[in-house]
Amino acid sequence: MEKNMEKRQMSDFVSFVAGVNPTRAKRQYGSNIFHYYDQEAFEKDYSFEADLVSKKTVDDVSDKLSLRQGDVIISNSLQKAAIVSASNEGKVPTLNFIKVEFKGDKLDKLYFLYLFNSYSEVQRQKERDLQGASILRLSVKLLNQLMIPVVDLEEQIKIGEAYSETLRLKTYLKRYAVLTETIVSQVIEESIKER
C-alpha cells in the first residue's frame, strides 16, 4: 500500500456494539435461555473451522441481541476479529466481545478482518492505546479512532480473499502438524515397545 494513501477513521465505515453482561441480560429480558458466544466459538470462527449450515433457532427475546451468520465479531482478550459462522448464529455476545456493524457497503468484511488482525499500522495503533492498561480491553472509543487506509472496493475484496485463504491454509497446516506429530509419536512408542 502506498505511503501517501488516504486514511480515515474506522468509525466512518463501521459502528461497534459491546457485548452484554449475562447477569443484566437475564434480569432485563427475564430469560435464562440465552446461548452465549464464547471464546471457543470465536476460535472456531477465526480459524474457519465452524459448521457451514445453521442449526440454531433464534427466539424473539434474544433476536434483539443475537449474532447472525456473516456478522463480524471482535474478541477483546485476543484482540482479533472473525466472521460469525452459521453454527454460532443466534448466540449473544458477552462483555468479552464487540459486534461490528457495517455502515453501507464501503468496507469489505474480509478486508476489515485483514486490517484489524494483521495490518501493521492498525496493530501499532492498538498496542499504543493499550500501553499501561492493567486490563487489555479494547474500548469502543479506541476502535472508532483507528485510522485505516482507504482503497477501492475491488482492491479490498482481493486483499480480503487473499487474507481469508491464508487463514484457511494456516488452519489446514495446524491440523496436518497435529496429525503428523500423533503418527510420529505412535511409531516411536511402538518401536520402543518392540525393543
The 8 nearest C-alpha neighbors of each residue, nearest first, counted from 0:
[[1, 2, 4, 148, 3, 150, 149, 5],
 [0, 2, 4, 3, 5, 148, 150, 149],
 [1, 3, 4, 0, 5, 148, 6, 120],
 [4, 2, 1, 5, 6, 0, 148, 149],
 [5, 3, 1, 2, 6, 148, 149, 0],
 [4, 6, 149, 148, 3, 7, 150, 147],
 [7, 5, 148, 147, 149, 146, 4, 8],
 [8, 6, 146, 147, 9, 148, 5, 149],
 [7, 9, 146, 10, 144, 145, 11, 147],
 [8, 10, 11, 143, 145, 12, 146, 13],
 [9, 11, 143, 13, 8, 12, 14, 144],
 [12, 10, 9, 8, 13, 7, 102, 14],
 [11, 13, 10, 102, 9, 101, 106, 105],
 [14, 12, 101, 10, 102, 100, 11, 9],
 [13, 15, 100, 10, 99, 101, 16, 12],
 [14, 16, 99, 98, 100, 139, 97, 17],
 [15, 17, 98, 97, 99, 18, 14, 100],
 [16, 18, 97, 98, 96, 94, 15, 19],
 [19, 17, 94, 93, 92, 96, 97, 16],
 [20, 18, 93, 94, 21, 92, 24, 17],
 [19, 21, 23, 22, 94, 93, 24, 18],
 [22, 20, 24, 23, 19, 25, 93, 94],
 [23, 21, 25, 24, 20, 26, 19, 27],
 [22, 24, 26, 20, 25, 21, 27, 19],
 [25, 23, 21, 27, 26, 22, 28, 20],
 [24, 26, 29, 30, 22, 23, 28, 27],
 [27, 25, 23, 29, 24, 28, 22, 30],
 [28, 26, 24, 25, 29, 23, 30, 22],
 [27, 29, 25, 30, 26, 24, 60, 23],
 [30, 28, 25, 26, 27, 31, 24, 60],
 [29, 31, 25, 28, 32, 33, 26, 24],
 [30, 32, 33, 25, 29, 28, 34, 24],
 [31, 33, 30, 34, 61, 25, 58, 60],
 [34, 32, 31, 35, 61, 91, 90, 30],
 [33, 35, 90, 91, 32, 36, 89, 61],
 [36, 34, 91, 90, 92, 33, 37, 93],
 [35, 37, 92, 90, 91, 40, 93, 34],
 [36, 38, 40, 39, 35, 41, 92, 93],
 [37, 39, 41, 40, 42, 36, 74, 95],
 [40, 38, 42, 41, 37, 43, 36, 44],
 [39, 41, 43, 37, 38, 42, 36, 44],
 [42, 40, 38, 44, 39, 43, 45, 37],
 [41, 43, 45, 39, 44, 40, 38, 46],
 [44, 42, 48, 49, 40, 46, 41, 45],
 [43, 45, 47, 41, 42, 46, 49, 83],
 [46, 44, 81, 42, 43, 47, 41, 82],
 [45, 47, 43, 48, 44, 170, 42, 166],
 [46, 48, 44, 45, 49, 43, 167, 166],
 [49, 47, 43, 46, 44, 50, 45, 170],
 [48, 50, 43, 44, 47, 84, 86, 51],
 [51, 49, 86, 52, 85, 84, 48, 53],
 [50, 52, 85, 49, 53, 84, 86, 48],
 [53, 51, 85, 50, 54, 86, 84, 49],
 [52, 54, 85, 86, 55, 51, 88, 50],
 [53, 55, 86, 52, 56, 85, 88, 87],
 [56, 54, 53, 89, 88, 57, 86, 87],
 [55, 57, 58, 89, 54, 88, 53, 90],
 [58, 56, 89, 62, 55, 61, 59, 65],
 [57, 59, 60, 61, 62, 56, 89, 32],
 [58, 60, 62, 61, 57, 63, 64, 56],
 [61, 59, 62, 58, 63, 28, 64, 30],
 [60, 62, 64, 63, 65, 58, 59, 33],
 [61, 63, 59, 65, 60, 64, 57, 58],
 [64, 62, 61, 65, 60, 59, 66, 91],
 [65, 63, 61, 62, 91, 66, 92, 60],
 [64, 66, 91, 89, 62, 90, 61, 63],
 [65, 67, 89, 88, 90, 91, 70, 68],
 [68, 66, 88, 70, 69, 89, 65, 83],
 [67, 69, 85, 84, 83, 88, 70, 66],
 [68, 70, 83, 82, 67, 84, 71, 85],
 [71, 69, 83, 67, 68, 82, 72, 66],
 [70, 72, 82, 99, 81, 83, 98, 69],
 [71, 73, 98, 80, 81, 97, 99, 82],
 [74, 72, 80, 97, 96, 79, 75, 98],
 [75, 73, 96, 78, 77, 76, 79, 95],
 [76, 74, 78, 95, 136, 77, 96, 137],
 [75, 77, 74, 78, 136, 95, 135, 79],
 [76, 78, 79, 74, 75, 73, 80, 38],
 [79, 77, 75, 74, 76, 73, 80, 137],
 [80, 78, 116, 77, 74, 73, 115, 81],
 [79, 81, 73, 72, 112, 74, 116, 115],
 [82, 80, 45, 72, 71, 44, 83, 73],
 [81, 83, 71, 69, 70, 44, 72, 84],
 [84, 82, 68, 69, 70, 44, 71, 87],
 [85, 83, 68, 86, 87, 44, 49, 82],
 [84, 86, 53, 68, 88, 87, 52, 51],
 [85, 87, 53, 50, 84, 88, 54, 49],
 [88, 86, 85, 84, 90, 89, 83, 40],
 [89, 87, 67, 85, 68, 66, 90, 86],
 [88, 90, 65, 57, 66, 67, 87, 55],
 [89, 91, 34, 35, 65, 36, 88, 66],
 [90, 92, 65, 35, 36, 64, 66, 34],
 [93, 91, 18, 36, 96, 35, 19, 90],
 [92, 94, 18, 19, 95, 96, 20, 91],
 [93, 95, 18, 19, 96, 20, 17, 92],
 [96, 94, 75, 93, 74, 18, 76, 97],
 [97, 95, 74, 18, 94, 73, 75, 93],
 [96, 98, 17, 73, 18, 16, 72, 15],
 [97, 99, 72, 16, 15, 71, 17, 73],
 [100, 98, 15, 71, 72, 14, 101, 16],
 [101, 99, 14, 13, 15, 98, 102, 71],
 [100, 102, 13, 103, 12, 99, 14, 104],
 [103, 101, 13, 12, 100, 104, 14, 105],
 [104, 102, 105, 101, 12, 106, 13, 100],
 [103, 105, 106, 102, 107, 101, 12, 152],
 [104, 106, 103, 12, 107, 152, 102, 101],
 [107, 105, 104, 12, 108, 111, 152, 110],
 [106, 108, 110, 109, 155, 111, 156, 105],
 [109, 107, 111, 110, 112, 106, 71, 159],
 [108, 110, 159, 112, 111, 107, 113, 160],
 [109, 111, 159, 113, 107, 112, 155, 108],
 [110, 112, 108, 114, 109, 113, 115, 107],
 [113, 111, 109, 115, 110, 114, 116, 80],
 [112, 114, 110, 116, 117, 111, 115, 162],
 [115, 113, 118, 111, 112, 117, 116, 110],
 [114, 116, 112, 113, 111, 117, 121, 118],
 [115, 117, 79, 113, 112, 114, 80, 118],
 [118, 116, 113, 114, 115, 119, 122, 121],
 [117, 119, 114, 121, 120, 113, 122, 116],
 [120, 118, 122, 121, 117, 123, 114, 124],
 [119, 121, 123, 122, 118, 124, 147, 146],
 [122, 120, 124, 123, 119, 118, 125, 115],
 [123, 121, 119, 125, 120, 124, 126, 118],
 [124, 122, 126, 120, 121, 125, 127, 119],
 [123, 125, 121, 127, 122, 126, 128, 120],
 [124, 126, 122, 128, 123, 127, 121, 129],
 [127, 125, 123, 129, 128, 124, 122, 130],
 [128, 126, 124, 130, 129, 125, 123, 122],
 [127, 129, 125, 126, 130, 124, 141, 132],
 [128, 130, 126, 132, 127, 135, 125, 131],
 [131, 129, 127, 132, 128, 126, 135, 133],
 [130, 132, 129, 133, 128, 134, 135, 127],
 [131, 133, 134, 129, 130, 135, 136, 128],
 [132, 134, 131, 135, 130, 129, 136, 137],
 [135, 133, 132, 136, 129, 131, 137, 76],
 [136, 134, 132, 129, 133, 137, 76, 75],
 [137, 135, 75, 134, 138, 76, 129, 78],
 [136, 138, 75, 141, 139, 135, 142, 78],
 [137, 139, 141, 140, 136, 142, 17, 143],
 [138, 140, 142, 141, 143, 15, 137, 17],
 [139, 141, 143, 138, 142, 144, 137, 145],
 [142, 140, 138, 144, 139, 143, 145, 137],
 [143, 141, 139, 144, 145, 140, 138, 9],
 [142, 144, 10, 140, 9, 141, 145, 139],
 [143, 145, 141, 142, 8, 146, 9, 140],
 [146, 144, 9, 142, 8, 143, 147, 141],
 [145, 147, 8, 7, 9, 6, 144, 148],
 [148, 146, 6, 7, 8, 9, 149, 145],
 [149, 147, 6, 5, 150, 4, 7, 146],
 [148, 150, 6, 5, 147, 7, 151, 4],
 [151, 149, 154, 148, 155, 152, 4, 5],
 [150, 152, 154, 153, 155, 149, 105, 156],
 [151, 153, 155, 154, 156, 150, 105, 106],
 [154, 152, 156, 155, 151, 157, 150, 158],
 [153, 155, 157, 156, 152, 151, 158, 150],
 [156, 154, 152, 158, 110, 153, 157, 159],
 [155, 157, 159, 153, 154, 158, 160, 152],
 [158, 156, 154, 160, 159, 155, 161, 153],
 [159, 157, 155, 161, 156, 160, 110, 162],
 [158, 160, 110, 109, 156, 162, 161, 157],
 [159, 161, 163, 157, 162, 158, 156, 164],
 [162, 160, 158, 164, 159, 163, 157, 165],
 [161, 163, 165, 159, 160, 164, 113, 158],
 [164, 162, 166, 160, 165, 161, 159, 167],
 [165, 163, 167, 161, 166, 162, 168, 160],
 [164, 166, 162, 168, 163, 167, 169, 161],
 [167, 165, 169, 163, 164, 168, 170, 46],
 [166, 168, 164, 170, 169, 165, 163, 47],
 [169, 167, 171, 165, 170, 166, 164, 172],
 [168, 170, 166, 172, 167, 171, 165, 173],
 [171, 169, 167, 173, 168, 172, 46, 166],
 [172, 170, 168, 174, 173, 169, 175, 167],
 [171, 173, 175, 169, 174, 170, 176, 168],
 [174, 172, 176, 170, 175, 171, 169, 177],
 [173, 175, 171, 177, 172, 176, 178, 170],
 [174, 176, 172, 178, 173, 177, 179, 171],
 [177, 175, 173, 179, 174, 178, 180, 172],
 [178, 176, 180, 174, 179, 175, 181, 173],
 [177, 179, 175, 181, 176, 180, 174, 182],
 [180, 178, 176, 182, 181, 177, 175, 183],
 [179, 181, 177, 183, 178, 182, 184, 176],
 [182, 180, 178, 184, 179, 183, 177, 185],
 [181, 183, 185, 179, 184, 180, 186, 178],
 [182, 184, 186, 180, 185, 181, 179, 187],
 [185, 183, 187, 181, 182, 186, 180, 188],
 [184, 186, 188, 182, 183, 187, 189, 181],
 [187, 185, 183, 189, 184, 188, 190, 182],
 [186, 188, 190, 184, 189, 185, 183, 191],
 [189, 187, 191, 185, 190, 186, 184, 192],
 [190, 188, 192, 186, 191, 187, 185, 193],
 [189, 191, 187, 193, 188, 192, 186, 194],
 [190, 192, 188, 189, 193, 194, 187, 186],
 [193, 191, 189, 190, 194, 188, 187, 186],
 [194, 192, 190, 191, 189, 188, 187, 186],
 [193, 191, 192, 190, 189, 188, 187, 186]]
